[in-house]
């Protein structure tokens, strides 16, 4: 996926915070990640917010969408409820978004950018003997977002709405696999290859299935199944590239 900051500026952190979580990562609560403009550039907006105040208003809509997803789920979501929660006129919502699906897609893309930024910081710490051990850091960041970022536990990367919510031309997991592969090659030290592309896609699909199982009966995630997911991915990548 390409990134862009066309016509967008990032909104400030929410009141009472400096935009960083307890571990020092930016936008730890999932509101307005560092690449907010990038995610909006790929969302199905009627128009991009060109001014700072418009960007702030759109980000409030996404924050409201995240809160409502956690409270009642996608089926109960509506543009009217989003407008009320965000404190904006319904006309302001339709000025930027055609419907609730578009708002949810923009939120999903914001999660992708936030996930990418936070995983990049983890990988940049460079405390691994081999890049295949980065699987633990990637899964740990997914877990952190699931537990702390508003709306993420309800939406994840969009499958609850559409398996192609993030990109009409690719499954959501393929979008995530592309981001992970880019991180592994640009930060983790992996070499570009078709084998790596295929292996990362398989690893993302496998981890996604096991992690969903881990959260199915435990709201915080069954720690035994989480460890199994890490072991599965680590051993699989190690078998191919270790």
C-alpha positions in Angstrom: 0.0 0.0 0.0 1.3 3.4 -0.9 1.3 6.2 1.7 0.5 9.8 1.3 0.0 12.9 3.3 -1.9 14.8 0.5 -3.8 17.7 1.9 -3.7 16.5 5.5 -2.2 17.5 8.8 -2.3 15.5 12.0 -4.7 16.5 14.8 -3.3 17.2 18.2 -3.4 14.5 20.9 -6.5 14.3 23.0 -6.8 16.7 26.0 -4.8 15.6 29.0 -2.2 13.7 27.1 0.9 14.2 25.0 0.0 11.7 22.3 2.2 8.9 23.7 1.4 5.8 25.6 3.1 4.5 28.7 5.8 2.8 26.7 6.6 6.1 24.9 4.9 5.1 21.6 2.9 7.7 19.8 -0.9 7.8 19.9 -1.0 4.9 22.3 -4.8 5.2 22.8 -5.4 4.8 19.1 -6.6 8.4 18.6 -5.0 10.3 15.7 -1.9 8.2 14.9 1.2 9.9 13.5 0.1 8.9 10.0 -3.5 10.0 10.3 -3.3 11.9 7.0 -2.0 8.8 5.3 -4.9 6.6 6.4 -7.4 9.3 5.3 -5.8 9.6 1.9 -6.8 5.9 1.3 -10.2 6.1 2.8 -13.4 6.5 0.7 -13.9 10.1 1.7 -16.1 12.5 -0.4 -13.2 14.9 0.1 -10.0 15.1 2.2 -10.0 17.5 5.1 -7.7 20.3 3.9 -7.6 22.4 7.1 -6.5 21.6 10.6 -9.9 22.1 12.1 -11.5 19.8 9.5 -8.9 17.1 10.3 -9.7 17.4 14.0 -13.4 17.1 13.2 -12.9 14.0 11.1 -10.7 12.4 13.7 -13.5 13.0 16.3 -15.8 11.1 14.1 -13.4 8.2 13.9 -13.0 8.3 17.7 -16.8 8.2 18.1 -17.0 5.3 15.7 -14.5 3.4 17.7 -16.3 4.0 21.0 -19.7 3.0 19.5 -18.2 -0.2 18.0 -17.1 -1.3 21.4 -20.4 -0.4 23.0 -22.9 -1.9 20.6 -21.1 -3.4 17.5 -21.3 -2.6 13.8 -24.9 -3.6 13.3 -26.0 -0.9 15.7 -23.7 1.7 14.3 -25.2 4.7 12.4 -24.0 8.0 11.0 -26.5 9.7 13.3 -25.1 8.1 16.4 -21.6 8.9 15.2 -22.5 12.5 14.7 -24.1 12.8 18.1 -21.1 11.1 19.9 -18.6 13.3 18.0 -20.5 16.5 18.7 -20.9 17.4 15.1 -23.8 18.0 12.8 -24.9 15.1 10.6 -24.2 17.3 7.6 -20.5 17.4 8.7 -20.4 13.6 8.6 -21.8 13.5 5.1 -19.5 16.3 4.0 -16.7 13.7 4.3 -18.2 10.2 4.4 -21.0 8.7 2.3 -22.0 6.1 4.9 -21.1 4.3 8.1 -19.0 1.7 6.1 -16.8 4.4 4.8 -16.2 5.7 8.3 -15.4 2.2 9.6 -13.0 1.8 6.7 -11.2 5.0 7.6 -11.0 3.8 11.2 -9.6 0.4 10.0 -6.9 2.2 7.9 -6.0 4.3 10.9 -5.5 1.1 12.9 -3.2 -0.2 10.2 -1.1 3.0 10.3 -1.0 2.9 14.1 0.0 -0.8 14.1 2.7 -0.1 11.5 4.2 2.8 13.5 4.2 0.9 16.8 5.7 -2.3 15.3 8.3 -0.2 13.6 9.4 1.2 17.0 9.5 -2.3 18.5 11.6 -3.7 15.6 13.9 -0.7 15.7 14.9 -1.6 19.3 16.9 -4.4 17.6 17.2 -6.8 20.5 16.9 -10.0 18.5 19.5 -12.5 17.3 17.6 -13.0 14.0 14.7 -11.2 12.3 12.5 -14.3 12.5 12.2 -13.6 16.2 10.4 -10.4 15.4 7.2 -12.4 15.3 6.9 -12.0 19.1 7.1 -8.2 18.9 4.5 -8.1 16.1 2.1 -10.3 18.0 2.7 -8.4 21.2 1.8 -5.1 19.5 -1.4 -6.7 18.1 -2.3 -7.8 21.6 -1.6 -4.4 23.1 -3.9 -2.7 20.6 -6.6 -5.3 21.2 -6.5 -4.5 24.9 -6.0 -0.8 24.9 -7.0 0.9 21.6 -10.7 1.9 21.5 -12.7 0.0 18.9 -9.8 -2.3 17.9 -11.1 -5.4 19.7 -14.4 -4.9 17.9 -13.1 -4.2 14.4 -9.6 -5.5 14.3 -8.5 -4.8 10.7 -12.0 -4.9 9.3 -13.1 -8.5 8.9 -16.2 -7.9 11.0 -17.5 -5.7 8.3 -15.9 -7.0 5.1 -12.9 -9.2 4.4 -11.8 -6.6 1.9 -12.6 -3.5 3.9 -9.1 -2.0 3.8 -8.6 -2.5 0.1 -11.1 -3.7 -2.4 -8.4 -5.4 -4.4 -6.9 -7.5 -1.6 -8.0 -9.4 1.6 -7.5 -7.5 4.8 -4.9 -10.1 5.9 -3.0 -9.6 2.7 -2.8 -5.8 3.4 -1.4 -6.5 6.9 1.0 -9.1 5.5 2.3 -6.5 3.0 2.9 -4.0 5.8 4.6 -6.7 8.0 6.8 -7.8 5.1 7.8 -4.1 4.5 8.7 -3.7 8.1 10.7 -6.9 8.2 12.8 -5.9 5.2 13.2 -2.2 6.1 13.7 -2.5 9.8 14.0 -6.2 10.7 16.9 -7.1 8.4 15.0 -9.7 6.2 15.9 -9.9 2.5 13.4 -9.3 -0.2 12.1 -12.4 -2.0 9.0 -14.1 -3.3 9.5 -16.8 -0.6 9.4 -14.1 2.1 6.2 -12.6 0.6 4.5 -16.0 0.7 5.8 -17.0 4.1 4.7 -13.7 5.8 1.2 -14.1 4.3 1.0 -17.7 5.7 2.3 -16.5 9.0 -0.3 -13.7 9.2 -3.1 -16.0 8.3 -2.0 -18.6 10.9 -1.5 -16.1 13.7 -4.8 -14.4 13.0 -6.7 -17.7 13.3 -5.0 -18.7 16.6 -5.3 -15.3 18.1 -9.0 -15.2 17.3 -9.3 -18.5 19.1 -7.3 -17.1 22.1 -9.8 -14.3 22.5 -12.9 -16.4 21.8 -13.3 -17.6 25.4 -11.1 -15.1 27.2 -11.6 -11.4 26.9 -7.9 -10.8 27.7 -6.7 -13.6 25.4 -5.8 -17.1 26.6 -2.1 -16.8 27.4 -1.5 -20.4 26.5 -2.9 -20.0 23.0 -1.1 -16.7 22.6 2.2 -18.5 23.3 1.2 -21.2 20.8 0.6 -18.5 18.2 4.1 -17.1 18.8 5.7 -20.5 18.7 3.9 -21.4 15.5 5.0 -18.3 13.7 8.5 -18.2 15.1 9.2 -21.9 14.2 7.5 -21.6 10.8 9.7 -18.6 9.8 12.7 -20.1 11.4 12.3 -23.3 9.3 12.3 -21.2 6.1 14.8 -18.5 7.0 16.6 -19.4 10.2 
